[in-house]
């Protein structure tokens, strides 16, 4: 689990609730719950987003919530070590030996690239195929992030619509001064719900998914450069130094030094 996402959500709810409790006590929380306001804000926001997205993409984007809570380990240094091992195999036994080595690799993208190299595909074509797949992976990631950006836009808008409805109802009861205060409070709740939806859920989810997408895309760029270097017959040490450029300085030290290759 991505602990940061969980801590962030829990902390946000905690500080929100405590700010009310410290002022009004536990019973004060009840004043901030209003089912009709929740329905119009959350229901309206997601209904608008459903109009924008086809149903299959809408459902897929809803499922993406789990990705914000899932801590996918992006081990760039580990991928580079695997590529160096593959380059040593290719240097000693030839490119065809990579086919057997590919059986022990779980990443489908890297395995696909290895098989293209083994099949003797032109290097430029290998790059084009892998980068095309990378473009479409990035496109799918962008669609999901855009979904949550739209939720962040629609939440406050529907909160304002709910506020307008509440104000209209309030104006309809001006003959009863005692009802004006509670009606105004309910009207403002929808604005608050819209802000919470946008700033505690939708925008953070969108940004978290963008960060995870960027990490994954970087990892696949490393794979592409590594595979093309292997295909070009470059020295494993040269490949390692080339791929280190993708790593932050703090991660470069985690790479184990290569053992001397056989002549």
Buried (B, 14 or more C-beta within 10 A) or exposed (E): EBEEBEEBBEEBEEEBBEEBEEEEEEEBEEEBEBEEBBEBBBEBBBEBBBEEBEEEBBEBBBEBBEBBBEEEEBEBBEBBBBBBBBBBBBBEEEBEBBEEBBEEBEBEBBBBBBEBBBEEBEBEEBBEBBEEBBEEBBEEBBBBBBBBBBBBBBBBBBBBBBBEBBBEBBEEEEEEEEBBEEBBBBBBBBBBBBBBBBBBBBBBBBBBBBEBBEBBBBBBBBBBBBBBBBBEEBEBBEBBEBBBEBBEEEBBEEBEEBEEEEE
